Amino acid sequence: MKSAHSFTSDIKRHSEGTFTSDFTEHLDNMKARDFVHWLINAKRYR
């Protein structure tokens, strides 16, 4: 059986991992959106 300390460490590590994963996904979406805007603007001024 896990100790209370180990259990809280697992929960903290899980929440930090979830935050990091969500944040990374958000940054990837921002980069993709910026890239599409860049492509549109580059094509417009050719």
mmCIF entry with sequence, helices, sheets and N, C-alpha, C, O atoms, coordinates in Angstrom:
data_MODEL
# 
_entry.id   MODEL 
# 
_entity.id                         1 
_entity.type                       polymer 
_entity.pdbx_number_of_molecules   1 
# 
_entity_poly.entity_id                      1 
_entity_poly.type                           'polypeptide(L)' 
_entity_poly.nstd_linkage                   no 
_entity_poly.nstd_monomer                   no 
_entity_poly.pdbx_seq_one_letter_code       MKSAHSFTSDIKRHSEGTFTSDFTEHLDNMKARDFVHWLINAKRYR 
_entity_poly.pdbx_seq_one_letter_code_can   MKSAHSFTSDIKRHSEGTFTSDFTEHLDNMKARDFVHWLINAKRYR 
_entity_poly.pdbx_strand_id                 A 
# 
loop_
_entity_poly_seq.entity_id 
_entity_poly_seq.num 
_entity_poly_seq.mon_id 
_entity_poly_seq.hetero 
1 1  MET n 
1 2  LYS n 
1 3  SER n 
1 4  ALA n 
1 5  HIS n 
1 6  SER n 
1 7  PHE n 
1 8  THR n 
1 9  SER n 
1 10 ASP n 
1 11 ILE n 
1 12 LYS n 
1 13 ARG n 
1 14 HIS n 
1 15 SER n 
1 16 GLU n 
1 17 GLY n 
1 18 THR n 
1 19 PHE n 
1 20 THR n 
1 21 SER n 
1 22 ASP n 
1 23 PHE n 
1 24 THR n 
1 25 GLU n 
1 26 HIS n 
1 27 LEU n 
1 28 ASP n 
1 29 ASN n 
1 30 MET n 
1 31 LYS n 
1 32 ALA n 
1 33 ARG n 
1 34 ASP n 
1 35 PHE n 
1 36 VAL n 
1 37 HIS n 
1 38 TRP n 
1 39 LEU n 
1 40 ILE n 
1 41 ASN n 
1 42 ALA n 
1 43 LYS n 
1 44 ARG n 
1 45 TYR n 
1 46 ARG n 
# 
_struct_asym.id          A 
_struct_asym.entity_id   1 
# 
_struct_conf.conf_type_id            HELX_P 
_struct_conf.id                      HELX_P1 
_struct_conf.pdbx_PDB_helix_id       AA1 
_struct_conf.beg_label_comp_id       ALA 
_struct_conf.beg_label_asym_id       A 
_struct_conf.beg_label_seq_id        4 
_struct_conf.pdbx_beg_PDB_ins_code   ? 
_struct_conf.end_label_comp_id       ARG 
_struct_conf.end_label_asym_id       A 
_struct_conf.end_label_seq_id        44 
_struct_conf.pdbx_end_PDB_ins_code   ? 
_struct_conf.beg_auth_comp_id        ALA 
_struct_conf.beg_auth_asym_id        A 
_struct_conf.beg_auth_seq_id         4 
_struct_conf.end_auth_comp_id        ARG 
_struct_conf.end_auth_asym_id        A 
_struct_conf.end_auth_seq_id         44 
_struct_conf.pdbx_PDB_helix_class    1 
_struct_conf.details                 ? 
_struct_conf.pdbx_PDB_helix_length   41 
# 
_struct_conf_type.id          HELX_P 
_struct_conf_type.criteria    ? 
_struct_conf_type.reference   ? 
# 
loop_
_atom_site.group_PDB 
_atom_site.id 
_atom_site.type_symbol 
_atom_site.label_atom_id 
_atom_site.label_alt_id 
_atom_site.label_comp_id 
_atom_site.label_asym_id 
_atom_site.label_entity_id 
_atom_site.label_seq_id 
_atom_site.pdbx_PDB_ins_code 
_atom_site.Cartn_x 
_atom_site.Cartn_y 
_atom_site.Cartn_z 
_atom_site.occupancy 
_atom_site.B_iso_or_equiv 
_atom_site.pdbx_formal_charge 
_atom_site.auth_seq_id 
_atom_site.auth_comp_id 
_atom_site.auth_asym_id 
_atom_site.auth_atom_id 
_atom_site.pdbx_PDB_model_num 
ATOM 1   N N  . MET A 1 1  ? 0.849  -1.192 0.000   1.00 0.00 ? 1  MET A N  1 
ATOM 2   C CA . MET A 1 1  ? 0.000  0.000  0.000   1.00 0.00 ? 1  MET A CA 1 
ATOM 3   C C  . MET A 1 1  ? 0.890  1.249  0.000   1.00 0.00 ? 1  MET A C  1 
ATOM 4   O O  . MET A 1 1  ? 1.926  1.273  0.664   1.00 0.00 ? 1  MET A O  1 
ATOM 5   N N  . LYS A 1 2  ? 0.497  2.252  -0.722  1.00 0.00 ? 2  LYS A N  1 
ATOM 6   C CA . LYS A 1 2  ? 1.284  3.483  -0.812  1.00 0.00 ? 2  LYS A CA 1 
ATOM 7   C C  . LYS A 1 2  ? 1.085  4.342  0.420   1.00 0.00 ? 2  LYS A C  1 
ATOM 8   O O  . LYS A 1 2  ? 0.020  4.337  1.038   1.00 0.00 ? 2  LYS A O  1 
ATOM 9   N N  . SER A 1 3  ? 2.128  5.078  0.764   1.00 0.00 ? 3  SER A N  1 
ATOM 10  C CA . SER A 1 3  ? 2.007  6.025  1.873   1.00 0.00 ? 3  SER A CA 1 
ATOM 11  C C  . SER A 1 3  ? 1.273  7.271  1.395   1.00 0.00 ? 3  SER A C  1 
ATOM 12  O O  . SER A 1 3  ? 1.146  7.502  0.192   1.00 0.00 ? 3  SER A O  1 
ATOM 13  N N  . ALA A 1 4  ? 0.796  8.064  2.332   1.00 0.00 ? 4  ALA A N  1 
ATOM 14  C CA . ALA A 1 4  ? 0.076  9.298  1.984   1.00 0.00 ? 4  ALA A CA 1 
ATOM 15  C C  . ALA A 1 4  ? 0.990  10.247 1.223   1.00 0.00 ? 4  ALA A C  1 
ATOM 16  O O  . ALA A 1 4  ? 0.554  10.919 0.288   1.00 0.00 ? 4  ALA A O  1 
ATOM 17  N N  . HIS A 1 5  ? 2.270  10.303 1.627   1.00 0.00 ? 5  HIS A N  1 
ATOM 18  C CA . HIS A 1 5  ? 3.225  11.196 0.958   1.00 0.00 ? 5  HIS A CA 1 
ATOM 19  C C  . HIS A 1 5  ? 3.415  10.776 -0.499  1.00 0.00 ? 5  HIS A C  1 
ATOM 20  O O  . HIS A 1 5  ? 3.427  11.615 -1.400  1.00 0.00 ? 5  HIS A O  1 
ATOM 21  N N  . SER A 1 6  ? 3.564  9.476  -0.719  1.00 0.00 ? 6  SER A N  1 
ATOM 22  C CA . SER A 1 6  ? 3.743  8.974  -2.079  1.00 0.00 ? 6  SER A CA 1 
ATOM 23  C C  . SER A 1 6  ? 2.513  9.262  -2.934  1.00 0.00 ? 6  SER A C  1 
ATOM 24  O O  . SER A 1 6  ? 2.631  9.619  -4.106  1.00 0.00 ? 6  SER A O  1 
ATOM 25  N N  . PHE A 1 7  ? 1.337  9.104  -2.342  1.00 0.00 ? 7  PHE A N  1 
ATOM 26  C CA . PHE A 1 7  ? 0.087  9.355  -3.060  1.00 0.00 ? 7  PHE A CA 1 
ATOM 27  C C  . PHE A 1 7  ? -0.008 10.815 -3.483  1.00 0.00 ? 7  PHE A C  1 
ATOM 28  O O  . PHE A 1 7  ? -0.356 11.104 -4.628  1.00 0.00 ? 7  PHE A O  1 
ATOM 29  N N  . THR A 1 8  ? 0.299  11.749 -2.566  1.00 0.00 ? 8  THR A N  1 
ATOM 30  C CA . THR A 1 8  ? 0.228  13.174 -2.916  1.00 0.00 ? 8  THR A CA 1 
ATOM 31  C C  . THR A 1 8  ? 1.301  13.535 -3.930  1.00 0.00 ? 8  THR A C  1 
ATOM 32  O O  . THR A 1 8  ? 1.078  14.394 -4.783  1.00 0.00 ? 8  THR A O  1 
ATOM 33  N N  . SER A 1 9  ? 2.450  12.899 -3.853  1.00 0.00 ? 9  SER A N  1 
ATOM 34  C CA . SER A 1 9  ? 3.500  13.153 -4.851  1.00 0.00 ? 9  SER A CA 1 
ATOM 35  C C  . SER A 1 9  ? 3.029  12.719 -6.237  1.00 0.00 ? 9  SER A C  1 
ATOM 36  O O  . SER A 1 9  ? 3.268  13.412 -7.226  1.00 0.00 ? 9  SER A O  1 
ATOM 37  N N  . ASP A 1 10 ? 2.358  11.566 -6.301  1.00 0.00 ? 10 ASP A N  1 
ATOM 38  C CA . ASP A 1 10 ? 1.839  11.081 -7.585  1.00 0.00 ? 10 ASP A CA 1 
ATOM 39  C C  . ASP A 1 10 ? 0.802  12.039 -8.155  1.00 0.00 ? 10 ASP A C  1 
ATOM 40  O O  . ASP A 1 10 ? 0.809  12.320 -9.353  1.00 0.00 ? 10 ASP A O  1 
ATOM 41  N N  . ILE A 1 11 ? -0.090 12.541 -7.303  1.00 0.00 ? 11 ILE A N  1 
ATOM 42  C CA . ILE A 1 11 ? -1.125 13.475 -7.764  1.00 0.00 ? 11 ILE A CA 1 
ATOM 43  C C  . ILE A 1 11 ? -0.486 14.768 -8.253  1.00 0.00 ? 11 ILE A C  1 
ATOM 44  O O  . ILE A 1 11 ? -0.866 15.294 -9.299  1.00 0.00 ? 11 ILE A O  1 
ATOM 45  N N  . LYS A 1 12 ? 0.492  15.287 -7.493  1.00 0.00 ? 12 LYS A N  1 
ATOM 46  C CA . LYS A 1 12 ? 1.161  16.530 -7.889  1.00 0.00 ? 12 LYS A CA 1 
ATOM 47  C C  . LYS A 1 12 ? 1.875  16.345 -9.227  1.00 0.00 ? 12 LYS A C  1 
ATOM 48  O O  . LYS A 1 12 ? 1.789  17.196 -10.112 1.00 0.00 ? 12 LYS A O  1 
ATOM 49  N N  . ARG A 1 13 ? 2.570  15.235 -9.360  1.00 0.00 ? 13 ARG A N  1 
ATOM 50  C CA . ARG A 1 13 ? 3.300  14.975 -10.597 1.00 0.00 ? 13 ARG A CA 1 
ATOM 51  C C  . ARG A 1 13 ? 2.325  14.845 -11.767 1.00 0.00 ? 13 ARG A C  1 
ATOM 52  O O  . ARG A 1 13 ? 2.603  15.326 -12.865 1.00 0.00 ? 13 ARG A O  1 
ATOM 53  N N  . HIS A 1 14 ? 1.188  14.198 -11.533 1.00 0.00 ? 14 HIS A N  1 
ATOM 54  C CA . HIS A 1 14 ? 0.176  14.052 -12.586 1.00 0.00 ? 14 HIS A CA 1 
ATOM 55  C C  . HIS A 1 14 ? -0.385 15.415 -12.991 1.00 0.00 ? 14 HIS A C  1 
ATOM 56  O O  . HIS A 1 14 ? -0.533 15.695 -14.180 1.00 0.00 ? 14 HIS A O  1 
ATOM 57  N N  . SER A 1 15 ? -0.696 16.262 -12.011 1.00 0.00 ? 15 SER A N  1 
ATOM 58  C CA . SER A 1 15 ? -1.270 17.575 -12.338 1.00 0.00 ? 15 SER A CA 1 
ATOM 59  C C  . SER A 1 15 ? -0.257 18.445 -13.067 1.00 0.00 ? 15 SER A C  1 
ATOM 60  O O  . SER A 1 15 ? -0.619 19.186 -13.980 1.00 0.00 ? 15 SER A O  1 
ATOM 61  N N  . GLU A 1 16 ? 1.009  18.359 -12.673 1.00 0.00 ? 16 GLU A N  1 
ATOM 62  C CA . GLU A 1 16 ? 2.043  19.128 -13.377 1.00 0.00 ? 16 GLU A CA 1 
ATOM 63  C C  . GLU A 1 16 ? 2.197  18.625 -14.809 1.00 0.00 ? 16 GLU A C  1 
ATOM 64  O O  . GLU A 1 16 ? 2.360  19.420 -15.734 1.00 0.00 ? 16 GLU A O  1 
ATOM 65  N N  . GLY A 1 17 ? 2.147  17.319 -14.991 1.00 0.00 ? 17 GLY A N  1 
ATOM 66  C CA . GLY A 1 17 ? 2.249  16.742 -16.329 1.00 0.00 ? 17 GLY A CA 1 
ATOM 67  C C  . GLY A 1 17 ? 1.069  17.127 -17.198 1.00 0.00 ? 17 GLY A C  1 
ATOM 68  O O  . GLY A 1 17 ? 1.227  17.417 -18.384 1.00 0.00 ? 17 GLY A O  1 
ATOM 69  N N  . THR A 1 18 ? -0.118 17.129 -16.600 1.00 0.00 ? 18 THR A N  1 
ATOM 70  C CA . THR A 1 18 ? -1.321 17.514 -17.335 1.00 0.00 ? 18 THR A CA 1 
ATOM 71  C C  . THR A 1 18 ? -1.244 18.968 -17.752 1.00 0.00 ? 18 THR A C  1 
ATOM 72  O O  . THR A 1 18 ? -1.579 19.310 -18.886 1.00 0.00 ? 18 THR A O  1 
ATOM 73  N N  . PHE A 1 19 ? -0.798 19.841 -16.831 1.00 0.00 ? 19 PHE A N  1 
ATOM 74  C CA . PHE A 1 19 ? -0.655 21.262 -17.158 1.00 0.00 ? 19 PHE A CA 1 
ATOM 75  C C  . PHE A 1 19 ? 0.343  21.443 -18.291 1.00 0.00 ? 19 PHE A C  1 
ATOM 76  O O  . PHE A 1 19 ? 0.085  22.178 -19.245 1.00 0.00 ? 19 PHE A O  1 
ATOM 77  N N  . THR A 1 20 ? 1.484  20.767 -18.182 1.00 0.00 ? 20 THR A N  1 
ATOM 78  C CA . THR A 1 20 ? 2.525  20.891 -19.203 1.00 0.00 ? 20 THR A CA 1 
ATOM 79  C C  . THR A 1 20 ? 2.009  20.419 -20.554 1.00 0.00 ? 20 THR A C  1 
ATOM 80  O O  . THR A 1 20 ? 2.264  21.053 -21.578 1.00 0.00 ? 20 THR A O  1 
ATOM 81  N N  . SER A 1 21 ? 1.286  19.312 -20.556 1.00 0.00 ? 21 SER A N  1 
ATOM 82  C CA . SER A 1 21 ? 0.737  18.785 -21.801 1.00 0.00 ? 21 SER A CA 1 
ATOM 83  C C  . SER A 1 21 ? -0.263 19.761 -22.414 1.00 0.00 ? 21 SER A C  1 
ATOM 84  O O  . SER A 1 21 ? -0.217 20.019 -23.616 1.00 0.00 ? 21 SER A O  1 
ATOM 85  N N  . ASP A 1 22 ? -1.158 20.301 -21.605 1.00 0.00 ? 22 ASP A N  1 
ATOM 86  C CA . ASP A 1 22 ? -2.151 21.260 -22.102 1.00 0.00 ? 22 ASP A CA 1 
ATOM 87  C C  . ASP A 1 22 ? -1.481 22.528 -22.611 1.00 0.00 ? 22 ASP A C  1 
ATOM 88  O O  . ASP A 1 22 ? -1.876 23.072 -23.642 1.00 0.00 ? 22 ASP A O  1 
ATOM 89  N N  . PHE A 1 23 ? -0.463 23.001 -21.886 1.00 0.00 ? 23 PHE A N  1 
ATOM 90  C CA . PHE A 1 23 ? 0.237  24.219 -22.275 1.00 0.00 ? 23 PHE A CA 1 
ATOM 91  C C  . PHE A 1 23 ? 0.979  24.006 -23.594 1.00 0.00 ? 23 PHE A C  1 
ATOM 92  O O  . PHE A 1 23 ? 0.964  24.872 -24.469 1.00 0.00 ? 23 PHE A O  1 
ATOM 93  N N  . THR A 1 24 ? 1.625  22.854 -23.729 1.00 0.00 ? 24 THR A N  1 
ATOM 94  C CA . THR A 1 24 ? 2.341  22.540 -24.964 1.00 0.00 ? 24 THR A CA 1 
ATOM 95  C C  . THR A 1 24 ? 1.376  22.476 -26.140 1.00 0.00 ? 24 THR A C  1 
ATOM 96  O O  . THR A 1 24 ? 1.683  22.969 -27.225 1.00 0.00 ? 24 THR A O  1 
ATOM 97  N N  . GLU A 1 25 ? 0.212  21.869 -25.927 1.00 0.00 ? 25 GLU A N  1 
ATOM 98  C CA . GLU A 1 25 ? -0.795 21.804 -26.994 1.00 0.00 ? 25 GLU A CA 1 
ATOM 99  C C  . GLU A 1 25 ? -1.251 23.207 -27.387 1.00 0.00 ? 25 GLU A C  1 
ATOM 100 O O  . GLU A 1 25 ? -1.429 23.493 -28.571 1.00 0.00 ? 25 GLU A O  1 
ATOM 101 N N  . HIS A 1 26 ? -1.439 24.077 -26.405 1.00 0.00 ? 26 HIS A N  1 
ATOM 102 C CA . HIS A 1 26 ? -1.847 25.461 -26.679 1.00 0.00 ? 26 HIS A CA 1 
ATOM 103 C C  . HIS A 1 26 ? -0.770 26.186 -27.496 1.00 0.00 ? 26 HIS A C  1 
ATOM 104 O O  . HIS A 1 26 ? -1.085 26.877 -28.464 1.00 0.00 ? 26 HIS A O  1 
ATOM 105 N N  . LEU A 1 27 ? 0.491  26.029 -27.108 1.00 0.00 ? 27 LEU A N  1 
ATOM 106 C CA . LEU A 1 27 ? 1.581  26.672 -27.854 1.00 0.00 ? 27 LEU A CA 1 
ATOM 107 C C  . LEU A 1 27 ? 1.662  26.138 -29.285 1.00 0.00 ? 27 LEU A C  1 
ATOM 108 O O  . LEU A 1 27 ? 1.887  26.903 -30.223 1.00 0.00 ? 27 LEU A O  1 
ATOM 109 N N  . ASP A 1 28 ? 1.480  24.833 -29.451 1.00 0.00 ? 28 ASP A N  1 
ATOM 110 C CA . ASP A 1 28 ? 1.495  24.253 -30.800 1.00 0.00 ? 28 ASP A CA 1 
ATOM 111 C C  . ASP A 1 28 ? 0.380  24.833 -31.662 1.00 0.00 ? 28 ASP A C  1 
ATOM 112 O O  . ASP A 1 28 ? 0.584  25.119 -32.842 1.00 0.00 ? 28 ASP A O  1 
ATOM 113 N N  . ASN A 1 29 ? -0.797 25.005 -31.070 1.00 0.00 ? 29 ASN A N  1 
ATOM 114 C CA . ASN A 1 29 ? -1.909 25.600 -31.820 1.00 0.00 ? 29 ASN A CA 1 
ATOM 115 C C  . ASN A 1 29 ? -1.609 27.039 -32.208 1.00 0.00 ? 29 ASN A C  1 
ATOM 116 O O  . ASN A 1 29 ? -1.935 27.464 -33.316 1.00 0.00 ? 29 ASN A O  1 
ATOM 117 N N  . MET A 1 30 ? -0.987 27.793 -31.304 1.00 0.00 ? 30 MET A N  1 
ATOM 118 C CA . MET A 1 30 ? -0.620 29.181 -31.611 1.00 0.00 ? 30 MET A CA 1 
ATOM 119 C C  . MET A 1 30 ? 0.397  29.225 -32.749 1.00 0.00 ? 30 MET A C  1 
ATOM 120 O O  . MET A 1 30 ? 0.282  30.049 -33.656 1.00 0.00 ? 30 MET A O  1 
ATOM 121 N N  . LYS A 1 31 ? 1.396  28.332 -32.700 1.00 0.00 ? 31 LYS A N  1 
ATOM 122 C CA . LYS A 1 31 ? 2.412  28.297 -33.752 1.00 0.00 ? 31 LYS A CA 1 
ATOM 123 C C  . LYS A 1 31 ? 1.790  27.939 -35.096 1.00 0.00 ? 31 LYS A C  1 
ATOM 124 O O  . LYS A 1 31 ? 2.133  28.527 -36.122 1.00 0.00 ? 31 LYS A O  1 
ATOM 125 N N  . ALA A 1 32 ? 0.877  26.979 -35.087 1.00 0.00 ? 32 ALA A N  1 
ATOM 126 C CA . ALA A 1 32 ? 0.213  26.581 -36.336 1.00 0.00 ? 32 ALA A CA 1 
ATOM 127 C C  . ALA A 1 32 ? -0.608 27.735 -36.897 1.00 0.00 ? 32 ALA A C  1 
ATOM 128 O O  . ALA A 1 32 ? -0.590 27.982 -38.103 1.00 0.00 ? 32 ALA A O  1 
ATOM 129 N N  . ARG A 1 33 ? -1.322 28.438 -36.035 1.00 0.00 ? 33 ARG A N  1 
ATOM 130 C CA . ARG A 1 33 ? -2.137 29.582 -36.478 1.00 0.00 ? 33 ARG A CA 1 
ATOM 131 C C  . ARG A 1 33 ? -1.244 30.676 -37.051 1.00 0.00 ? 33 ARG A C  1 
ATOM 132 O O  . ARG A 1 33 ? -1.552 31.249 -38.096 1.00 0.00 ? 33 ARG A O  1 
ATOM 133 N N  . ASP A 1 34 ? -0.132 30.968 -36.365 1.00 0.00 ? 34 ASP A N  1 
ATOM 134 C CA . ASP A 1 34 ? 0.800  31.986 -36.864 1.00 0.00 ? 34 ASP A CA 1 
ATOM 135 C C  . ASP A 1 34 ? 1.380  31.586 -38.221 1.00 0.00 ? 34 ASP A C  1 
ATOM 136 O O  . ASP A 1 34 ? 1.546  32.428 -39.104 1.00 0.00 ? 34 ASP A O  1 
ATOM 137 N N  . PHE A 1 35 ? 1.687  30.301 -38.381 1.00 0.00 ? 35 PHE A N  1 
ATOM 138 C CA . PHE A 1 35 ? 2.247  29.824 -39.639 1.00 0.00 ? 35 PHE A CA 1 
ATOM 139 C C  . PHE A 1 35 ? 1.245  29.982 -40.782 1.00 0.00 ? 35 PHE A C  1 
ATOM 140 O O  . PHE A 1 35 ? 1.608  30.409 -41.877 1.00 0.00 ? 35 PHE A O  1 
ATOM 141 N N  . VAL A 1 36 ? -0.013 29.635 -40.522 1.00 0.00 ? 36 VAL A N  1 
ATOM 142 C CA . VAL A 1 36 ? -1.048 29.781 -41.551 1.00 0.00 ? 36 VAL A CA 1 
ATOM 143 C C  . VAL A 1 36 ? -1.207 31.245 -41.927 1.00 0.00 ? 36 VAL A C  1 
ATOM 144 O O  . VAL A 1 36 ? -1.329 31.567 -43.109 1.00 0.00 ? 36 VAL A O  1 
ATOM 145 N N  . HIS A 1 37 ? -1.209 32.135 -40.943 1.00 0.00 ? 37 HIS A N  1 
ATOM 146 C CA . HIS A 1 37 ? -1.315 33.573 -41.235 1.00 0.00 ? 37 HIS A CA 1 
ATOM 147 C C  . HIS A 1 37 ? -0.113 34.038 -42.046 1.00 0.00 ? 37 HIS A C  1 
ATOM 148 O O  . HIS A 1 37 ? -0.258 34.844 -42.965 1.00 0.00 ? 37 HIS A O  1 
ATOM 149 N N  . TRP A 1 38 ? 1.065  33.539 -41.713 1.00 0.00 ? 38 TRP A N  1 
ATOM 150 C CA . TRP A 1 38 ? 2.268  33.898 -42.452 1.00 0.00 ? 38 TRP A CA 1 
ATOM 151 C C  . TRP A 1 38 ? 2.149  33.428 -43.909 1.00 0.00 ? 38 TRP A C  1 
ATOM 152 O O  . TRP A 1 38 ? 2.492  34.161 -44.837 1.00 0.00 ? 38 TRP A O  1 
ATOM 153 N N  . LEU A 1 39 ? 1.657  32.191 -44.092 1.00 0.00 ? 39 LEU A N  1 
ATOM 154 C CA . LEU A 1 39 ? 1.485  31.681 -45.455 1.00 0.00 ? 39 LEU A CA 1 
ATOM 155 C C  . LEU A 1 39 ? 0.500  32.528 -46.250 1.00 0.00 ? 39 LEU A C  1 
ATOM 156 O O  . LEU A 1 39 ? 0.747  32.853 -47.411 1.00 0.00 ? 39 LEU A O  1 
ATOM 157 N N  . ILE A 1 40 ? -0.604 32.879 -45.627 1.00 0.00 ? 40 ILE A N  1 
ATOM 158 C CA . ILE A 1 40 ? -1.619 33.696 -46.307 1.00 0.00 ? 40 ILE A CA 1 
ATOM 159 C C  . ILE A 1 40 ? -1.036 35.043 -46.700 1.00 0.00 ? 40 ILE A C  1 
ATOM 160 O O  . ILE A 1 40 ? -1.229 35.499 -47.827 1.00 0.00 ? 40 ILE A O  1 
ATOM 161 N N  . ASN A 1 41 ? -0.324 35.682 -45.780 1.00 0.00 ? 41 ASN A N  1 
ATOM 162 C CA . ASN A 1 41 ? 0.262  36.993 -46.070 1.00 0.00 ? 41 ASN A CA 1 
ATOM 163 C C  . ASN A 1 41 ? 1.364  36.896 -47.111 1.00 0.00 ? 41 ASN A C  1 
ATOM 164 O O  . ASN A 1 41 ? 1.484  37.783 -47.957 1.00 0.00 ? 41 ASN A O  1 
ATOM 165 N N  . ALA A 1 42 ? 2.167  35.850 -47.073 1.00 0.00 ? 42 ALA A N  1 
ATOM 166 C CA . ALA A 1 42 ? 3.249  35.684 -48.045 1.00 0.00 ? 42 ALA A CA 1 
ATOM 167 C C  . ALA A 1 42 ? 2.671  35.480 -49.444 1.00 0.00 ? 42 ALA A C  1 
ATOM 168 O O  . ALA A 1 42 ? 3.195  36.022 -50.417 1.00 0.00 ? 42 ALA A O  1 
ATOM 169 N N  . LYS A 1 43 ? 1.615  34.716 -49.545 1.00 0.00 ? 43 LYS A N  1 
ATOM 170 C CA . LYS A 1 43 ? 1.001  34.463 -50.848 1.00 0.00 ? 43 LYS A CA 1 
ATOM 171 C C  . LYS A 1 43 ? 0.305  35.717 -51.374 1.00 0.00 ? 43 LYS A C  1 
ATOM 172 O O  . LYS A 1 43 ? 0.296  35.966 -52.579 1.00 0.00 ? 43 LYS A O  1 
ATOM 173 N N  . ARG A 1 44 ? -0.268 36.491 -50.484 1.00 0.00 ? 44 ARG A N  1 
ATOM 174 C CA . ARG A 1 44 ? -1.001 37.704 -50.870 1.00 0.00 ? 44 ARG A CA 1 
ATOM 175 C C  . ARG A 1 44 ? -0.064 38.735 -51.498 1.00 0.00 ? 44 ARG A C  1 
ATOM 176 O O  . ARG A 1 44 ? -0.465 39.445 -52.419 1.00 0.00 ? 44 ARG A O  1 
ATOM 177 N N  . TYR A 1 45 ? 1.165  38.828 -51.020 1.00 0.00 ? 45 TYR A N  1 
ATOM 178 C CA . TYR A 1 45 ? 2.083  39.873 -51.486 1.00 0.00 ? 45 TYR A CA 1 
ATOM 179 C C  . TYR A 1 45 ? 3.054  39.380 -52.545 1.00 0.00 ? 45 TYR A C  1 
ATOM 180 O O  . TYR A 1 45 ? 4.081  40.021 -52.770 1.00 0.00 ? 45 TYR A O  1 
ATOM 181 N N  . ARG A 1 46 ? 2.768  38.279 -53.194 1.00 0.00 ? 46 ARG A N  1 
ATOM 182 C CA . ARG A 1 46 ? 3.646  37.785 -54.270 1.00 0.00 ? 46 ARG A CA 1 
ATOM 183 C C  . ARG A 1 46 ? 3.377  38.476 -55.555 1.00 0.00 ? 46 ARG A C  1 
ATOM 184 O O  . ARG A 1 46 ? 4.024  38.184 -56.560 1.00 0.00 ? 46 ARG A O  1 
# 
